[in-house]
């Protein structure tokens, strides 16, 4: 068998190996290659500076996000504390809604800021540490805000409004602030300043709480204290008149009534008339006591002689003094033409003294005894009606009797629900309504029972019970008889830094109290 070899090529097996062609670069290519080499070398040398520049930018971003977080906390404090100084006890629910809404809104923004912070490339360890601290602080604050927002039942108008909600939020915020402050010098940051933020979720509620009243009243509030007299417009909250007292014994001052454009009160040694204008001069009428409560002229009882004297708004005498009715004492209630007097030698709450009431026209020498049934206790005279609290027991009154100016009994009305009263009734100037403070009949001596403010319609004898009025005391009616002013009877029931946080008003026809939100610089002493 013959082997056959296929020939696939031929050549000289002893020839030298073939050499690769040489790479030839022209001048332009050599320059380009050299430039690339230089740039690579420069990049290697410049990397630390580039990294530092990017770290500075990252530090600025972290600082800005922390400024936003701090700005949110500050804005929340400003928004809530601004209304908190004026909000009254009756504003608890709207204030709680405002706190909850703002808490949720801030927590939502903090979540977004925390996500942005996590997305920042730190470049250096110190920026990374600050970024982590800021994220933890924002997260802790957001959780605390949401927790507070769910507990509206515990939010009151004297809630401490602070930037850090709880201990965890405060602690993490301190760490974050320290970390961010440490970045400032190394990364060329500007001075830290919280941003200006604004909340929109509670704007409607905050606007309501910033108003003096829930509805326009077109009234002025006259308030008094040892610091003086202030007249405040209840539609705007602006102070119309503020003046100090010239009397040498302001603590002995006791306001009694309005007389024209003046406020009249008692001081040791006489009657003080204070014009409700900044520059009007006070007038002290020595050795007198106030014998009438409304109308003109005003009647004063001379202490040094048994005589009644009528004066005008300036304190000048009007006509001659007239003898005081023998055997009777003024009650400080009456008009310019008719006074309410009582039998002497006793007090309204004396255990053995039963008051008897008389209507007397000054100077006439004639008196009309009111035929009150049962045991009369207290009385009020205004609006053409004498309202006398009576009852079978002299300890508490469970009825009220209405008399006209002729002394005729117009109506007898029992207090509702078996309630009793031992406070003075407050009659509207038009005589249509009378405010009482009532309570259940005590079963044990010295027991404290919840009270209610009730409004009597004198034309029908029907009652309106004021909702949530435990502890409230009627003070006075507006001159048109449509609005009742009330104050919390217990001075410890409200924040003492809120001058008038315990004032409220009631509109005729309603059973709901509304707050009066004014902050006059006077002691909370009204009459």
ABEGO torsion letter per residue (X at the ends): XBBBBBBAEBEBAABBBBBBBBBBBBAAAAAAAAAAAAAAAAAAAAAAAAAAAAAAAAAAAAAAAAAAAAAAAAAAAAAAAAAAAABBAAAAAAAAAAAAAAAAAAAAAAAAAAAAAAABBAGBAAAAAAAAAAAAAAAAAAAAAAAAAABAAABBAABBBBABABAAAAAAAAAAAAAAAAAAAAAGBBBBBBBBBBBAAAAAAAAAAABABABBAGBBBBBBBAAEBBBBBAAAGBBABBBBBABABAAABBBABBBEABBBBBBBGEBBBBBBBAABBBBBBBGBBBABABEOBBBBBBAABBBBBBBBAAGBBBEBBBBBBBGBBBAGBEBAABBBBBBBGBBAABAABBBBBBBBBBGAGBBBBBBBBEBBABBBBBGGBBBBBBEABAABBABBBBBBAAGBBABBBBBBGGBBBABBBBBBAAGABBBBBBBBBBABBGBBBBBBBBBBBAAAGBBBBBBGABGBBBABBBAAGABBBBBBABAAABBAABAAAABBBBBBGBABBBBBBBBBBBBBBBX
